[in-house]
């Protein structure tokens, strides 16, 4: 899977997670992990 595809998938997951808005500890941790993953992928892309 290419970085662009990973970023797209992570963005979609964040969008879906944010629309759920349950705010459990697991949701927050998943959001943090997705944000970190996207930042790293964007750094590699630059």
Backbone as XML, in Angstrom:
<?xml version="1.0"?>
<chain id="A" units="angstrom">
  <residue number="1" name="UNK">
    <atom name="N" x="0.841" y="-1.164" z="0.000"/>
    <atom name="CA" x="0.000" y="0.000" z="0.000"/>
    <atom name="C" x="0.893" y="1.236" z="0.000"/>
  </residue>
  <residue number="2" name="UNK">
    <atom name="N" x="0.592" y="2.187" z="-0.847"/>
    <atom name="CA" x="1.405" y="3.391" z="-0.946"/>
    <atom name="C" x="1.013" y="4.402" z="0.132"/>
  </residue>
  <residue number="3" name="UNK">
    <atom name="N" x="1.935" y="5.336" z="0.400"/>
    <atom name="CA" x="1.699" y="6.345" z="1.426"/>
    <atom name="C" x="0.414" y="7.123" z="1.165"/>
  </residue>
  <residue number="4" name="UNK">
    <atom name="N" x="0.186" y="7.504" z="-0.087"/>
    <atom name="CA" x="-1.009" y="8.295" z="-0.409"/>
    <atom name="C" x="-2.275" y="7.527" z="-0.041"/>
  </residue>
  <residue number="5" name="UNK">
    <atom name="N" x="-2.288" y="6.246" z="-0.333"/>
    <atom name="CA" x="-3.445" y="5.410" z="-0.008"/>
    <atom name="C" x="-3.602" y="5.268" z="1.509"/>
  </residue>
  <residue number="6" name="UNK">
    <atom name="N" x="-2.485" y="5.134" z="2.216"/>
    <atom name="CA" x="-2.535" y="5.046" z="3.675"/>
    <atom name="C" x="-3.081" y="6.333" z="4.282"/>
  </residue>
  <residue number="7" name="UNK">
    <atom name="N" x="-2.636" y="7.475" z="3.766"/>
    <atom name="CA" x="-3.129" y="8.763" z="4.256"/>
    <atom name="C" x="-4.624" y="8.881" z="4.004"/>
  </residue>
  <residue number="8" name="UNK">
    <atom name="N" x="-5.065" y="8.481" z="2.821"/>
    <atom name="CA" x="-6.489" y="8.532" z="2.488"/>
    <atom name="C" x="-7.296" y="7.650" z="3.434"/>
  </residue>
  <residue number="9" name="UNK">
    <atom name="N" x="-6.823" y="6.449" z="3.671"/>
    <atom name="CA" x="-7.524" y="5.528" z="4.574"/>
    <atom name="C" x="-7.557" y="6.060" z="6.004"/>
  </residue>
  <residue number="10" name="UNK">
    <atom name="N" x="-6.439" y="6.597" z="6.473"/>
    <atom name="CA" x="-6.386" y="7.140" z="7.830"/>
    <atom name="C" x="-7.306" y="8.346" z="7.964"/>
  </residue>
  <residue number="11" name="UNK">
    <atom name="N" x="-7.354" y="9.185" z="6.940"/>
    <atom name="CA" x="-8.245" y="10.343" z="6.953"/>
    <atom name="C" x="-9.701" y="9.900" z="7.025"/>
  </residue>
  <residue number="12" name="UNK">
    <atom name="N" x="-10.048" y="8.878" z="6.265"/>
    <atom name="CA" x="-11.421" y="8.361" z="6.292"/>
    <atom name="C" x="-11.758" y="7.772" z="7.661"/>
  </residue>
  <residue number="13" name="UNK">
    <atom name="N" x="-10.817" y="7.054" z="8.251"/>
    <atom name="CA" x="-11.046" y="6.501" z="9.586"/>
    <atom name="C" x="-11.261" y="7.604" z="10.618"/>
  </residue>
  <residue number="14" name="UNK">
    <atom name="N" x="-10.456" y="8.669" z="10.539"/>
    <atom name="CA" x="-10.628" y="9.794" z="11.458"/>
    <atom name="C" x="-11.992" y="10.445" z="11.275"/>
  </residue>
  <residue number="15" name="UNK">
    <atom name="N" x="-12.393" y="10.606" z="10.035"/>
    <atom name="CA" x="-13.699" y="11.195" z="9.744"/>
    <atom name="C" x="-14.819" y="10.346" z="10.336"/>
  </residue>
  <residue number="16" name="UNK">
    <atom name="N" x="-14.744" y="9.048" z="10.116"/>
    <atom name="CA" x="-15.755" y="8.139" z="10.662"/>
    <atom name="C" x="-15.747" y="8.164" z="12.190"/>
  </residue>
  <residue number="17" name="UNK">
    <atom name="N" x="-14.558" y="8.194" z="12.762"/>
    <atom name="CA" x="-14.428" y="8.220" z="14.215"/>
    <atom name="C" x="-15.021" y="9.503" z="14.786"/>
  </residue>
  <residue number="18" name="UNK">
    <atom name="N" x="-14.743" y="10.629" z="14.144"/>
    <atom name="CA" x="-15.253" y="11.909" z="14.623"/>
    <atom name="C" x="-16.771" y="12.003" z="14.508"/>
  </residue>
  <residue number="19" name="UNK">
    <atom name="N" x="-17.347" y="11.370" z="13.505"/>
    <atom name="CA" x="-18.801" y="11.412" z="13.357"/>
    <atom name="C" x="-19.490" y="10.538" z="14.407"/>
  </residue>
  <residue number="20" name="UNK">
    <atom name="N" x="-18.780" y="9.557" z="14.929"/>
    <atom name="CA" x="-19.320" y="8.672" z="15.966"/>
    <atom name="C" x="-19.437" y="9.421" z="17.297"/>
  </residue>
  <residue number="21" name="UNK">
    <atom name="N" x="-18.407" y="10.149" z="17.665"/>
    <atom name="CA" x="-18.354" y="11.016" z="18.846"/>
    <atom name="C" x="-18.735" y="10.335" z="20.160"/>
  </residue>
  <residue number="22" name="UNK">
    <atom name="N" x="-18.375" y="9.089" z="20.331"/>
    <atom name="CA" x="-18.625" y="8.454" z="21.622"/>
    <atom name="C" x="-17.591" y="8.891" z="22.650"/>
  </residue>
  <residue number="23" name="UNK">
    <atom name="N" x="-16.386" y="9.140" z="22.197"/>
    <atom name="CA" x="-15.360" y="9.677" z="23.076"/>
    <atom name="C" x="-14.850" y="8.725" z="24.144"/>
  </residue>
  <residue number="24" name="UNK">
    <atom name="N" x="-14.894" y="7.439" z="23.871"/>
    <atom name="CA" x="-14.339" y="6.497" z="24.843"/>
    <atom name="C" x="-12.815" y="6.602" z="24.825"/>
  </residue>
  <residue number="25" name="UNK">
    <atom name="N" x="-12.190" y="6.031" z="25.813"/>
    <atom name="CA" x="-10.726" y="6.051" z="25.877"/>
    <atom name="C" x="-10.122" y="5.393" z="24.640"/>
  </residue>
  <residue number="26" name="UNK">
    <atom name="N" x="-10.744" y="4.317" z="24.173"/>
    <atom name="CA" x="-10.252" y="3.641" z="22.970"/>
    <atom name="C" x="-10.382" y="4.531" z="21.739"/>
  </residue>
  <residue number="27" name="UNK">
    <atom name="N" x="-11.491" y="5.266" z="21.642"/>
    <atom name="CA" x="-11.692" y="6.181" z="20.510"/>
    <atom name="C" x="-10.613" y="7.260" z="20.484"/>
  </residue>
  <residue number="28" name="UNK">
    <atom name="N" x="-10.332" y="7.809" z="21.643"/>
    <atom name="CA" x="-9.331" y="8.875" z="21.745"/>
    <atom name="C" x="-7.949" y="8.337" z="21.396"/>
  </residue>
  <residue number="29" name="UNK">
    <atom name="N" x="-7.624" y="7.162" z="21.895"/>
    <atom name="CA" x="-6.316" y="6.548" z="21.597"/>
    <atom name="C" x="-6.189" y="6.253" z="20.111"/>
  </residue>
  <residue number="30" name="UNK">
    <atom name="N" x="-7.254" y="5.729" z="19.500"/>
    <atom name="CA" x="-7.229" y="5.461" z="18.066"/>
    <atom name="C" x="-7.016" y="6.748" z="17.288"/>
  </residue>
  <residue number="31" name="UNK">
    <atom name="N" x="-7.687" y="7.811" z="17.696"/>
    <atom name="CA" x="-7.526" y="9.095" z="17.018"/>
    <atom name="C" x="-6.082" y="9.586" z="17.135"/>
  </residue>
  <residue number="32" name="UNK">
    <atom name="N" x="-5.485" y="9.456" z="18.302"/>
    <atom name="CA" x="-4.089" y="9.861" z="18.494"/>
    <atom name="C" x="-3.156" y="9.049" z="17.597"/>
  </residue>
  <residue number="33" name="UNK">
    <atom name="N" x="-3.386" y="7.745" z="17.539"/>
    <atom name="CA" x="-2.543" y="6.886" z="16.702"/>
    <atom name="C" x="-2.692" y="7.226" z="15.221"/>
  </residue>
  <residue number="34" name="UNK">
    <atom name="N" x="-3.909" y="7.480" z="14.785"/>
    <atom name="CA" x="-4.130" y="7.850" z="13.385"/>
    <atom name="C" x="-3.467" y="9.184" z="13.060"/>
  </residue>
  <residue number="35" name="UNK">
    <atom name="N" x="-3.576" y="10.147" z="13.967"/>
    <atom name="CA" x="-2.927" y="11.444" z="13.747"/>
    <atom name="C" x="-1.414" y="11.289" z="13.647"/>
  </residue>
  <residue number="36" name="UNK">
    <atom name="N" x="-0.832" y="10.510" z="14.539"/>
    <atom name="CA" x="0.611" y="10.276" z="14.521"/>
    <atom name="C" x="1.032" y="9.576" z="13.234"/>
  </residue>
  <residue number="37" name="UNK">
    <atom name="N" x="0.266" y="8.578" z="12.835"/>
    <atom name="CA" x="0.560" y="7.847" z="11.597"/>
    <atom name="C" x="0.513" y="8.776" z="10.397"/>
  </residue>
  <residue number="38" name="UNK">
    <atom name="N" x="-0.515" y="9.616" z="10.335"/>
    <atom name="CA" x="-0.633" y="10.538" z="9.198"/>
    <atom name="C" x="0.517" y="11.540" z="9.176"/>
  </residue>
  <residue number="39" name="UNK">
    <atom name="N" x="0.921" y="12.037" z="10.335"/>
    <atom name="CA" x="2.046" y="12.968" z="10.396"/>
    <atom name="C" x="3.325" y="12.321" z="9.880"/>
  </residue>
  <residue number="40" name="UNK">
    <atom name="N" x="3.578" y="11.096" z="10.289"/>
    <atom name="CA" x="4.781" y="10.390" z="9.844"/>
    <atom name="C" x="4.748" y="10.127" z="8.341"/>
  </residue>
  <residue number="41" name="UNK">
    <atom name="N" x="3.593" y="9.745" z="7.834"/>
    <atom name="CA" x="3.472" y="9.501" z="6.393"/>
    <atom name="C" x="3.686" y="10.782" z="5.599"/>
  </residue>
  <residue number="42" name="UNK">
    <atom name="N" x="3.154" y="11.876" z="6.096"/>
    <atom name="CA" x="3.323" y="13.157" z="5.401"/>
    <atom name="C" x="4.785" y="13.603" z="5.434"/>
  </residue>
  <residue number="43" name="UNK">
    <atom name="N" x="5.494" y="13.323" z="6.539"/>
    <atom name="CA" x="6.922" y="13.647" z="6.620"/>
    <atom name="C" x="7.711" y="12.855" z="5.583"/>
  </residue>
  <residue number="44" name="UNK">
    <atom name="N" x="7.390" y="11.568" z="5.462"/>
    <atom name="CA" x="8.090" y="10.709" z="4.490"/>
    <atom name="C" x="7.822" y="11.164" z="3.066"/>
  </residue>
  <residue number="45" name="UNK">
    <atom name="N" x="6.638" y="11.686" z="2.847"/>
    <atom name="CA" x="6.237" y="12.114" z="1.514"/>
    <atom name="C" x="6.996" y="13.373" z="1.093"/>
  </residue>
  <residue number="46" name="UNK">
    <atom name="N" x="7.338" y="14.227" z="2.077"/>
    <atom name="CA" x="8.017" y="15.503" z="1.779"/>
    <atom name="C" x="9.455" y="15.303" z="1.388"/>
  </residue>
</chain>
